[in-house]
Amino acid sequence: MNEPQVIQILISIAGAAALLIWAVRLVRTGVERGFATPMRVWLRHSAKNRLLAAGTGMGAAILLQSATAVAVLISNFVSKGSLTTAVGLAILLGADVGSAIVTQLLMVRQPILIPLLILIGVVVFLRGEGSSTRQIGRILIGLALIFVSLDMIRSATEPMIANPGTQAVMGYLGRDLLTAFAIGAVFAWGVHSSVAAVLLFVTLAGQGILPAPAAGVMILGANLGGAFIAFILTLSAPIASRRMIMANLILRGGGAIFAMLLIAGAPDLIEYLGKTPTQQTINLHLVFNLALALLALPIVGPTISVLQRFMLKSTSTDHTLEALSALDPTLIDKPQRGLDCAARELLGMGQRIERMLAAIEPLYDKWDQAAGLSISKEDAIIKKMHLEIKLYLARMGKKELEEDLSRRSMDLASIASSLDSASDAIARVMLELAKRLDAQDLQFSPKGREEISAFSDRVQSNVQLALNVMMNQNPAEARELVAAKEKVRKVEQKLQRSHISRLREGLSESIETSNIHQETLRALKQINTAFSMVGYPILLKSGTLLKSRLS
């Protein structure tokens, strides 16, 4: 094989691997954009027992095609106190099994499947009315591209099978399983997808490029690398979340190292997992994660307890630097850059309110004076930021701005006022309601508390979307944000009717907490409305907003 051929083959393999990585992320993006809110509610309902939690995590990983995405999502729940650390760990163990099942499903080869998925996916994406329908099309296209990329890898690697150089390198990996394990871990971490890494290694094994033991050990390394991804992504998370992620890393990584040593000592063991290298390696991935989940689920509690002794909450004085204002007074005479500064400051306001919203809900279950004081302080900072933004824009307006810049200045001022009202809804309404629950020793009915949690999750998801829209100014996401406002309004009305029905049934908890329940729902709707205002200027500029509704 001459040098140009080698270069062409390597480029083909790299391109196919890049397509595989991108296609896996395309599917995950479709699921996150279309079904994030139902999935968040579903995951929160899994706290009843560990088996249910593991099953829920498995289902979520199958949908998202990523155990890492589930880990980051669950980390947010644990940090807010919505889930205990032990339950979160059980969900992660199930998610690892779900990720392994995904690789099993994606290795199915059906020639008719690729054109069928692309055809249906494109039609659904282009013709879909709602955002969720379009995301289904995105998911189907992503699945088709995964199958295409795997076929590309098989075609690109065929000329390498009989090549002496390839055989020498892969033979070395077959003998040096520790190096193969390290390569698998580093590759999975580098592409941020253990699913993509496992599919690549299994395909190479099926082509005869990699010996089955080497491919199996690289897959085990990918499990360690996959667990390490979540560890890196949550380094700044609260201590409870980091304990959960660390426990998963220790269990999954330690199990992978043990399995690697087992295969290194007895390479023939892998032959019991299937007749072909493809079956052997793909089944190893599933068997490993399934065995890990079954063995680790009974000890998630003790594991977290041990980590609590070593990973302690920091009690040292906070020496973090004070946040600086993005409003640069020297740019008053440069309106374009000055407005960009105001937009940055608005994003900071939004992020602070997002943290306030995440902090308020746990206070409905257990009052914490320190947390309440922290929310009040944040509200005071928001008030100050709002005033400073208005004054900054007013000073800039004295320079007789061009029409476009003047309109943008007004839009920014309007959004600042909306965000200030969202902060009010949290600090002046929800905080007082949570305090009243504690002072009067009241509790919501189980159904009522569940409704508020689910509604809060929906609003938090829309707040995150609004912050993304503030950064990327994407008209499609702005449209999704504005459309979500109407959905929230309808859900709030439905929940109010449900609450009235419980009052008619005479449930004592519902009667005692009736006003608090209804005011909380209204406050959350107000917060959602405030953040949805971010999308209107973008849609107006793109011509997709009518006077009274979306076109």
C-alpha positions, -999 to +999 in steps of 0.1 A: +000+000+000+016+033-012+017+065+008-012+084-011-035+054-005-026+054+032-034+091+035-066+087+016-077+058+039-068+077+071-087+108+059-117+086+051-117+070+085-113+103+102-142+118+082-164+088+090-155+090+127-162+128+127-196+121+111-203+094+137-195+118+166-217+146+151-246+123+143-247+110+179-248+146+191-275+155+166-298+128+181-290+140+216-297+176+206-331+166+191-341+148+223-330+177+245-347+204+225-380+185+219-385+166+251-363+181+278-392+192+301-411+158+301-378+140+307-369+163+337-403+155+352-399+118+345-365+117+361-377+135+392-405+109+397-379+081+399-370+088+435-394+062+449-369+033+449-335+024+434-347-001+408-371+024+394-344+051+395-320+028+376-348+019+351-355+056+345-318+064+340-316+036+315-346+049+295-332+085+296-298+073+283-314+054+255-333+085+244-304+109+248-278+083+236-255+096+263-250+086+299-230+119+303-260+140+293-281+121+320-253+127+345-253+165+340-291+166+341-292+146+374-264+167+388-287+197+386-315+179+405-291+167+432-276+202+437-311+216+442-321+189+466-348+175+443-331+141+444-309+125+470-273+117+461-279+079+464-309+080+441-289+101+417-262+075+417-287+047+410-300+067+380-264+070+367-258+033+370-290+027+350-279+053+325-247+034+318-267+003+310-289+024+287-259+037+269-247+001+263-282-009+250-280+021+225-248+006+210-265-027+206-294-011+187-271+010+165-250-020+154-281-035+136-274-035+099-305-031+077-298-016+042-334-003+039-332+015+072-309+044+061-329+057+032-362+052+052-349+071+082-336+100+060-368+102+040-391+102+070-368+125+090-365+151+063-403+151+056-411+154+094-385+181+099-396+202+069-433+197+073-435+196+111-458+222+127-445+223+162-409+224+176-413+188+191-423+174+157-394+190+140-371+175+167-384+140+159-373+146+123-339+157+136-336+126+157-344+103+127-319+121+105-293+117+132-299+080+135-296+076+097-263+094+097-250+071+125-257+041+103-241+059+073-209+067+093-206+031+104-208+019+068-182+045+058-159+032+085-163-004+073-157+006+037-126+028+046-110+001+067-114-028+042-081-021+024-062-021+057-072-056+068-044-074+050-018-046+053+013-058+072+018-024+089-018-024+102-015-060+114+017-051+133+002-021+151-030-039+160-011-070+170+009-048+194-023-035+209-035-071+213-004-078+233-002-045+253-038-043+267-029-016+291-020+008+262-052-002+244-072+006+276-056+040+279-062+048+242-099+038+246-102+061+277-085+091+261-104+087+228-138+086+246-129+116+267-116+135+237-147+131+216-170+135+247-190+104+237-185+069+249-212+057+226-193+070+195-161+055+208-176+021+215-193+020+180-159+028+164-140+001+183-167-026+177-167-017+140-129-020+138-131-054+156-158-066+132-135-056+102-107-077+117-086-045+122-085-049+160-082-082+178-112-089+200-094-087+233-078-053+224-112-039+212-128-052+243-102-036+265-105-003+245-143-004+251-136-008+289-113+022+286-141+041+269-163+034+300-137+050+322-133+079+298-171+084+296-173+086+334-145+111+335-163+134+311-191+140+336-165+144+364-148+173+344-182+189+335-193+191+371-161+202+389-178+235+399-211+219+410-222+217+446-206+191+468-236+167+468-235+165+429-197+160+429-201+131+454-225+114+431-203+119+400-172+108+419-190+077+431-200+068+396-164+074+384-150+052+411-175+024+405-174+025+367-137+033+364-127+007+390-150-019+375-134-012+340-099-016+354-108-049+371-124-062+339-094-052+319-071-071+343-094-101+340-092-101+302-055-095+303-051-126+325-075-148+305-081-134+270-102-165+260-130-153+283-142-129+257-150-158+233-178-168+255-197-136+247-204-144+210-193-162+179-179-132+161-156-103+172-185-079+167-208-099+190-180-105+216-171-068+219-205-053+218-218-079+243-188-072+266-199-036+268-235-046+278-225-074+302-200-051+320-225-023+326-253-046+335-231-065+360-218-033+374-254-020+380-265-052+396-235-053+419-234-016+428-271-008+433-273-025+467-243-005+479-251+030+466-259+042+501-227+030+518-207+043+488-221+078+492-216+076+530-179+068+526-175+097+501-192+121+526-163+114+550-136+123+524-154+149+503-164+176+529-182+208+522-158+237+523-162+259+553-134+283+544-141+320+539-152+328+504-124+348+487-140+349+452-135+382+433-164+406+432-182+405+398-174+435+377-201+454+357-200+449+319-212+485+315-181+504+303-187+542+306-159+549+281-181+533+253-210+557+257-198+575+225-195+541+207-231+530+207-226+496+190-200+485+215-219+501+244-251+482+235-231+450+234-219+458+270-255+463+280-264+429+265-236+413+285-249+429+317-284+416+309-271+381+305-255+384+339-289+395+353-305+365+337-279+341+351-284+354+386-321+350+384-317+315+371-297+307+403-324+323+424-350+302+408-330+270+414-325+280+450-361+289+459-379+255+453-361+235+480-373+262+505-409+250+499-400+217+515-376+229+542-370+265+552-334+277+553-328+312+567-294+315+551-306+305+517-335+329+520-312+357+529-290+349+500-320+351+476-329+385+490-293+398+485-294+386+449-326+405+444-310+436+457-281+431+432-306+426+404-324+459+413-290+477+412-281+461+378-315+470+364-311+507+374-276+509+361-286+494+328-314+519+324-292+549+333-264+536+309-289+533+280-304+567+288-270+584+287-263+566+254-297+578+240-287+614+244-263+609+214-293+606+190-287+570+180-295+556+145-329+540+142-316+504+145-294+512+175-322+531+191-346+502+187-321+478+201-316+501+231-353+502+238-355+464+235-326+459+260-343+483+284-376+464+281-359+431+287-341+445+318-375+456+332-389+421+325-360+404+342-364+427+372-400+416+375-389+380+374-366+387+403-395+403+422-416+372+416-390+350+433-378+373+461-410+391+470-436+365+462-422+329+462-398+336+491-426+349+513-448+320+503-421+295+513-416+314+546-453+312+553-454+275+547-427+271+574-442+296+598-477+280+597-463+245+596-482+237+563-475+211+536-489+208+501-508+177+492-486+151+474-503+158+441-501+196+446-463+194+454-457+172+424-475+197+402-455+227+414-422+207+410-431+198+374-442+233+366-410+247+381-390+223+360-408+235+328-401+272+337-364+265+345-360+248+312-375+278+294-352+302+314-322+282+302-335+285+266-339+322+271-303+326+282-291+306+252-312+329+229-297+360+246-263+347+236-268+332+201-298+354+188-310+323+170-345+330+154-355+293+155-347+291+193-364+325+198-395+311+181-394+280+204-391+303+234-421+324+225-441+294+216-433+280+251-450+310+267-484+299+254-477+263+265-469+275+300-501+296+301-522+265+292-504+243+317-509+268+344-546+270+337-548+232+337-530+230+371-553+257+385-583+236+375-568+205+390-562+224+423-598+236+424-610+200+418-590+189+449-606+217+469-640+204+459-630+169+472-623+185+506-586+175+508-574+193+540-538+199+527-552+215+495-575+238+515-548+249+539-523+257+512-547+268+485-536+305+482-499+295+484-503+269+457-521+293+433-498+322+440-468+300+434-481+289+400-489+325+390-454+336+401-437+309+380-459+319+350-448+355+355-411+344+356-416+325+324-434+354+307-405+377+317-379+355+301-399+349+270-396+386+262-360+379+251-373+363+220-397+390+207-371+415+193-354+387+174-386+374+159-397+410+150-364+416+133-367+383+113-403+390+103-418+359+120-438+378+145-473+391+138-491+418+158-508+393+181-492+359+175-465+339+158-469+336+120 
